[in-house]
């Protein structure tokens, strides 16, 4: 899924540059509702070596072992531990809150409501306070964030330019499966994903959709290896002007319902007229609506888990501060 995160063809490990031994990097986590923060972590981890192995486990509580010790203590002592820089402004906690509160405060050009601000200050917060890992922070888009994820490549002669459009909200495996199927349609595909404005998505999806705003959705889609370019704020209707501008050879849409444009017209009328429209079945049953429904159904369980996790993380941080403040000879294990 992640751009530049794949190993060699067929999964076989290749030697590093100059024939040296390849550097194998291990990175683990729960990766619940994978978002661009996770993508950025994996991108950074991949850049640290030649071959990335990702471990996925069942608990978000990765900071401590069952006996209260640092999960990464052994590799730290061996000098083989590195940390990826956290992506500010995104967390699973924040995304869950948007689903539960049914507000539109996260949309572009929307002011944060007092209800959402109160949530951001308190959701899942344990009595001991707030830690830097579990919580809600404000997302700020920058050009550098886009550059980190973008391929930077233009269509080359002989490549088939394929255009897909949609919300791509809470970018998930259903989206990836769809894009993979689209990618297989041509020998040398160049896929352009058009992302609709927040207000446009809200018009045809309703409620408080999209859960992720346009800037966040842009980074999530750019991180996918199958996507070469993203149109940020694409028009809902695929017009003749758009097809001409990007020299589109093929337009694809999934099996989801095609909602008519505001004037009642078919948004894919022009590519259908040209005979370049294809509907693609991703083979996946997962949808953004299903993810949201799961979260709403399990709200209380999630809140309890989040509070427990944060309490343990705060205890770990406090223990680390106390140990760091002790004179060298008084620390555990010193003589």
BELFENDA-V671393 format. One record per residue. RES is the residue in one letter. SS is DSSP state (h for helix, s for strand, l for the rest). PSI is psi as a letter, one per 30 degrees, with the letter a starting at -180 (NA if undefined). OMEGA is omega in whole degrees, -180 to 180 (999 if undefined). Layout:
[[RES;SS;PSI;OMEGA] [RES;SS;PSI;OMEGA]]
//
This chain:
[[X;l;e;-172] [X;s;k;178] [X;l;k;180] [X;l;g;-179] [X;l;g;-176] [X;l;l;177] [X;l;a;-180] [X;l;l;-178] [X;h;k;179] [X;h;g;178] [X;h;f;-178] [X;l;k;-180] [X;l;k;180] [X;l;l;177] [X;l;l;177] [X;l;l;179] [X;h;k;179] [X;h;g;179] [X;h;g;180] [X;l;l;178] [X;l;k;-179] [X;l;k;177] [X;l;j;-179] [X;s;k;-178] [X;s;k;177] [X;s;k;178] [X;s;k;-178] [X;s;l;-180] [X;s;l;177] [X;l;e;179] [X;l;h;178] [X;l;k;-175] [X;l;i;-175] [X;l;k;179] [X;l;a;-174] [X;h;f;173] [X;h;e;175] [X;h;e;180] [X;h;e;-180] [X;h;e;177] [X;h;e;-179] [X;h;e;176] [X;h;e;179] [X;h;e;180] [X;h;e;180] [X;h;e;-179] [X;h;f;-179] [X;l;f;-178] [X;l;a;-177] [X;l;f;-172] [X;s;j;-176] [X;s;k;175] [X;s;k;-178] [X;s;k;177] [X;s;k;179] [X;s;k;-180] [X;l;l;-169] [X;l;f;-174] [X;l;k;169] [X;l;f;-173] [X;l;i;-175] [X;l;f;-174] [X;l;f;-176] [X;s;k;173] [X;l;l;-177] [X;l;f;179] [X;l;g;174] [X;l;g;-179] [X;l;l;178] [X;s;k;-178] [X;l;e;-174] [X;l;g;-175] [X;h;e;-176] [X;h;e;-179] [X;h;f;176] [X;h;e;179] [X;h;f;179] [X;l;f;180] [X;l;g;-176] [X;l;g;-178] [X;l;k;175] [X;l;l;178] [X;l;k;173] [X;l;k;178] [X;l;k;-178] [X;l;k;177] [X;l;j;-178] [X;l;k;173] [X;l;g;177] [X;l;k;175] [X;l;l;176] [X;h;e;179] [X;h;e;-179] [X;h;e;-179] [X;h;e;178] [X;h;e;179] [X;h;e;179] [X;h;e;179] [X;h;e;-174] [X;h;e;-176] [X;h;f;-179] [X;l;h;174] [X;l;l;178] [X;l;g;-176] [X;l;f;-177] [X;l;f;-180] [X;l;l;176] [X;l;k;179] [X;l;g;178] [X;l;k;176] [X;l;k;178] [X;l;k;-179] [X;l;l;179] [X;h;e;179] [X;h;e;-179] [X;h;e;178] [X;h;e;178] [X;h;e;178] [X;h;e;-178] [X;h;f;-180] [X;h;f;-170] [X;h;f;-172] [X;l;k;177] [X;l;g;-175] [X;l;k;-180] [X;s;l;-178] [X;l;f;-176] [X;l;f;179] [X;s;a;-175] [X;l;k;177] [X;l;l;-173] [X;l;f;-176] [X;l;e;-177] [X;l;j;-180] [X;l;a;-176] [X;l;k;176] [X;l;l;-175] [X;l;k;179] [X;l;k;176] [X;l;j;-179] [X;l;k;175] [X;l;l;179] [X;h;e;-179] [X;h;e;178] [X;h;e;180] [X;h;e;-179] [X;h;e;-179] [X;h;e;-177] [X;h;f;-173] [X;l;k;179] [X;l;e;179] [X;l;g;-177] [X;l;k;175] [X;l;l;178] [X;l;k;180] [X;l;l;178] [X;l;k;180] [X;l;f;178] [X;l;k;178] [X;s;j;-179] [X;s;j;-178] [X;s;k;-179] [X;s;k;174] [X;s;k;-178] [X;s;l;178] [X;s;a;178] [X;l;e;-175] [X;l;h;-176] [X;l;k;-177] [X;l;h;-172] [X;l;j;-171] [X;l;a;-174] [X;h;f;176] [X;h;e;176] [X;h;e;-179] [X;h;e;179] [X;h;e;178] [X;h;e;-178] [X;h;e;177] [X;h;e;178] [X;h;e;178] [X;h;e;-179] [X;h;e;-178] [X;l;f;-177] [X;l;f;-178] [X;l;l;179] [X;l;e;179] [X;l;i;-177] [X;s;k;172] [X;s;j;-173] [X;s;k;175] [X;s;k;179] [X;s;k;177] [X;s;k;-180] [X;s;k;-178] [X;s;l;176] [X;l;l;-180] [X;h;e;-178] [X;h;e;178] [X;h;e;178] [X;h;e;180] [X;h;e;179] [X;h;e;-176] [X;h;f;177] [X;h;e;179] [X;l;a;-179] [X;l;b;178] [X;l;g;176] [X;l;k;-1] [X;l;l;178] [X;l;e;176] [X;l;k;-179] [X;l;l;-173] [X;h;e;-179] [X;h;e;180] [X;h;e;179] [X;h;e;178] [X;h;e;-179] [X;h;e;-179] [X;h;e;-178] [X;h;e;179] [X;h;f;-179] [X;l;f;-179] [X;s;k;-176] [X;l;f;-176] [X;l;f;-176] [X;l;k;180] [X;l;e;-176] [X;s;l;178] [X;s;k;173] [X;s;j;-175] [X;s;j;-176] [X;s;h;-179] [X;s;k;176] [X;l;k;-178] [X;l;e;179] [X;l;k;178] [X;l;j;-172] [X;l;l;176] [X;h;e;180] [X;h;e;179] [X;h;e;-180] [X;h;e;-180] [X;h;e;-177] [X;h;e;-178] [X;l;g;180] [X;l;h;-175] [X;l;k;178] [X;l;f;-175] [X;s;k;177] [X;s;k;-177] [X;s;k;176] [X;s;k;179] [X;l;a;-179] [X;l;g;177] [X;l;l;-178] [X;l;k;175] [X;l;j;-179] [X;l;k;178] [X;l;l;177] [X;l;l;-176] [X;l;f;179] [X;l;g;178] [X;l;f;-178] [X;l;l;178] [X;l;k;-179] [X;l;f;179] [X;l;g;-177] [X;h;e;-176] [X;h;e;177] [X;h;e;176] [X;h;e;179] [X;h;e;-179] [X;h;f;-179] [X;l;g;-179] [X;l;g;-179] [X;s;k;178] [X;s;k;172] [X;s;k;-174] [X;l;k;176] [X;l;j;-177] [X;l;f;-176] [X;l;g;-180] [X;l;k;178] [X;l;f;-177] [X;l;k;177] [X;l;l;177] [X;h;e;179] [X;h;e;-179] [X;h;e;178] [X;h;e;180] [X;h;e;-179] [X;h;e;178] [X;h;e;-179] [X;h;e;-179] [X;h;e;-180] [X;h;e;-175] [X;l;g;-175] [X;h;e;-175] [X;h;e;178] [X;h;e;-180] [X;h;e;-179] [X;h;e;180] [X;h;e;179] [X;h;e;-178] [X;h;e;179] [X;h;e;179] [X;h;e;180] [X;h;e;-178] [X;h;e;178] [X;h;e;-180] [X;h;e;179] [X;h;e;178] [X;h;e;178] [X;h;e;179] [X;h;e;179] [X;h;e;-180] [X;h;e;179] [X;h;e;179] [X;h;e;178] [X;h;e;-180] [X;h;e;-179] [X;h;e;-180] [X;h;f;-178] [X;h;f;-179] [X;l;k;172] [X;l;l;-174] [X;h;e;-176] [X;h;f;-177] [X;h;f;-178] [X;l;l;-179] [X;l;k;176] [X;l;f;178] [X;l;l;180] [X;l;NA;999]]
//
